[in-house]
Each structure stands twice: as structure tokens, then as C-alpha cells.
Amino acid sequence: YKIGGIGTVPVGRVETGTIKAGMVVVFAPANVTTEVKSVEMHHEQLEAGLPGDNVGFNVKNVSVKDIRRGNVCGDSKSDPPQEAASFNAQVIVLNHPGQIGAGYSPVLDCHTAHIACKFSELLEKIDRRTGKVIEASPKFVKSGDAAIVKMVPSKPMCVESFNEYPPLGRFAVRDMRQTVAVGVI
């Protein structure tokens, strides 16, 4: 948001770690680095935003046009967030009328980003319970199947592995106005 007399105030949920005034943060994939001037929640100034808090934070010299919904903001010095040109995910197909093959390009809902992603390669079909490989390089997957898929976002997107940052490593696959599949990175 742009707030008169204060400037740009991004609002978001702290997923891991803390955010506090004086930190130098980077927004990905926007690739904007700035200093946090203040942090607030429900119009009250906070010493620090903690996981689960929905906070607003004032940033220096950033236009509201430079950043957008779905950007991930993190400490610039400690494991900063980065854009992923592609990523591998374990995908479970819940509900799809046909077969899904390489080239399928549904929308991924991951944290607050909604971005079309291509299933560029089906690497392996796996048993959803044990994780054992059933078939290498399957041509198609269908409802009920689980697979490891190489995904390529249609535009810059920031994701993380589920093991390191669970909220940034889970997604829903949306097509035909419904959730077709779910996945973890």
C-alpha cells in the first residue's frame, strides 16, 4: 500500500524468522533491496514481527510499483529469497478428467502468488504412500497418481523447498476453476 506521508508499506505474513526495523531486506523475484524503517500490526508499532503475524512494514525508497503480491521478502544477508527458473515437485493428481502430460500449463497457487507453470517433464511416477518409484519418465499421469515433475513458471516466481520453508514449498494446481492437484517442492 502507499500511505500518504509515510510511503510504501508492504503487508504480508511472517512465515519464518522475524522482521524488525533496521533490517536490510530483499524482495524476490522483484530483486529490490531496501531497509525496513518500522514494523506494525493493527496500527501499533512492533519491536519485531514473528511467525504468523500479519504485519505492515515501511520501506525506504521503494515505489509501490516496484513490488507486487506474491513477492517474497527476506533478510538480504541470511539465505535471501531468490527467483526459481524451474523446480522439481512431488505432485498428487486429485481430480482431472483426462491425462496430464508434459506441456500441461495450469495455474499454481503458492503462498500469495498465482502463476501459470508448465509441467515441463514428468520425471517419475511414484507410490503416494511409500514414495517408491513405480515408473521412470512416464508419458502421462491421471487422477490418483503421484509424480515427481519438473515445473517451469511462466514468469518469475519465488518458491522454496518444503523441508526448509514449508509455507513457501506447498502449492495447489488450479485448472477448470477447481483444484486439480497439490504439490510440495
C-alpha positions in Angstrom: 0.0 0.0 0.0 1.0 3.6 -0.4 0.3 5.7 2.6 0.5 9.5 2.4 3.3 11.0 4.4 4.8 7.6 5.1 5.4 6.0 1.8 5.3 2.4 0.7 4.0 -0.1 3.3 4.0 -3.7 2.1 1.7 -6.0 4.1 2.4 -9.7 4.5 2.5 -12.7 6.8 5.7 -13.6 8.6 6.2 -17.2 7.7 9.6 -17.9 9.4 12.1 -15.8 11.4 11.4 -12.3 12.4 11.2 -8.9 10.8 12.3 -5.7 12.6 13.3 -2.1 11.9 16.9 -1.7 10.6 17.0 -4.9 8.7 18.1 -4.8 5.1 15.6 -7.0 3.1 15.3 -8.1 -0.5 12.0 -8.8 -2.4 12.1 -11.7 -4.8 11.6 -12.1 -7.7 11.4 -8.2 -8.0 15.0 -8.1 -6.9 14.5 -4.9 -4.8 16.7 -4.4 -1.7 15.7 -1.9 0.9 15.8 -1.1 4.6 12.9 -1.7 7.0 12.1 1.6 8.7 9.3 0.3 11.0 7.0 -2.7 11.6 3.4 -2.5 12.7 0.4 -4.8 13.3 -3.1 -3.5 13.7 -1.8 0.1 13.6 0.5 -0.4 16.5 4.3 -0.3 16.2 6.0 -3.6 16.9 9.5 -4.3 18.0 9.5 -7.4 15.7 7.1 -9.3 13.6 7.0 -13.1 14.4 5.8 -16.1 12.5 2.1 -16.0 12.0 1.9 -12.2 12.3 0.3 -10.2 9.5 2.4 -7.1 9.5 2.8 -3.9 7.6 6.3 -2.6 7.3 7.6 0.7 6.0 10.4 0.5 3.5 12.8 3.2 2.2 12.9 4.4 -1.4 10.7 1.7 -2.9 7.8 2.7 -5.1 4.6 0.8 -4.8 5.1 -0.2 -8.5 8.4 -2.0 -7.7 6.9 -4.8 -5.7 3.7 -6.9 -6.1 1.5 -9.5 -4.4 3.3 -12.9 -4.4 6.8 -11.4 -3.9 8.7 -12.9 -1.0 10.6 -10.6 1.3 13.6 -11.9 3.4 16.8 -10.9 5.0 19.3 -9.9 2.3 22.3 -11.3 4.2 20.9 -14.6 5.5 19.5 -17.1 2.9 17.8 -14.3 0.8 14.8 -15.4 -1.3 15.5 -16.0 -4.9 13.6 -16.4 -8.1 13.3 -20.0 -9.3 13.6 -20.5 -13.1 12.4 -24.1 -12.6 11.9 -26.5 -9.7 11.1 -30.2 -9.1 8.0 -31.0 -7.1 6.1 -34.1 -5.9 2.6 -33.6 -7.3 -0.5 -35.6 -6.4 -3.3 -35.5 -9.0 -6.6 -35.3 -7.2 -9.1 -34.7 -9.9 -8.5 -34.4 -13.6 -10.9 -35.7 -16.3 -8.1 -36.8 -18.6 -4.4 -37.5 -18.7 -1.8 -34.9 -17.8 1.4 -34.9 -19.8 4.5 -32.7 -20.4 3.4 -29.3 -21.6 0.4 -29.0 -19.3 0.3 -25.4 -18.0 -2.2 -24.8 -15.2 -2.1 -22.0 -12.6 -0.1 -22.7 -9.4 -1.3 -21.0 -6.1 1.7 -20.9 -3.9 1.8 -18.6 -0.8 0.1 -15.5 -2.3 1.4 -15.9 -5.9 -0.9 -17.1 -8.7 1.3 -18.0 -11.7 0.9 -20.3 -14.7 3.5 -23.1 -14.6 4.3 -25.7 -17.2 4.8 -29.3 -16.3 8.0 -29.4 -18.4 9.0 -33.0 -17.6 7.4 -36.0 -15.8 10.5 -37.4 -14.2 8.9 -40.4 -12.3 5.6 -41.8 -11.2 5.8 -42.8 -7.5 3.7 -44.6 -4.9 2.0 -41.9 -2.9 2.4 -43.8 0.3 5.9 -45.1 0.2 7.5 -42.7 -2.3 9.0 -45.7 -4.2 9.4 -45.2 -8.0 6.8 -47.1 -10.0 7.8 -45.8 -13.4 10.6 -43.7 -14.8 9.7 -40.9 -17.3 6.0 -41.7 -17.5 4.2 -40.2 -20.6 1.1 -39.3 -18.6 -0.3 -39.1 -15.1 -4.0 -39.3 -14.1 -6.3 -38.8 -11.1 -4.9 -40.7 -8.0 -1.3 -40.7 -9.3 1.7 -39.1 -7.7 4.7 -38.0 -9.7 7.9 -36.0 -9.5 7.6 -33.2 -12.0 9.9 -30.6 -13.3 7.9 -27.3 -13.3 8.8 -24.1 -15.2 7.0 -20.9 -14.1 5.7 -18.7 -17.0 7.0 -15.6 -15.2 9.4 -15.0 -12.3 8.3 -16.8 -9.2 9.8 -17.3 -5.7 9.4 -20.7 -4.1 11.5 -22.7 -1.6 11.9 -26.4 -0.7 9.1 -27.7 1.6 11.8 -29.1 4.0 13.4 -25.7 4.6 10.4 -23.3 4.4 7.1 -25.3 4.4 4.7 -22.4 3.6 6.7 -21.4 0.5 7.1 -25.0 -0.6 3.4 -26.1 -0.9 1.1 -25.3 -3.8 -2.3 -26.1 -5.3 -2.7 -26.7 -9.0 -5.8 -24.9 -10.4 -7.5 -25.6 -13.7 -11.1 -25.5 -14.9 -12.0 -23.5 -11.7 -11.0 -26.3 -9.4 -8.0 -27.8 -7.6 -6.7 -30.4 -9.9 -3.6 -31.4 -7.9 -1.5 -30.5 -4.9 2.3 -30.5 -4.6 5.3 -30.0 -2.4 8.7 -28.7 -3.6 
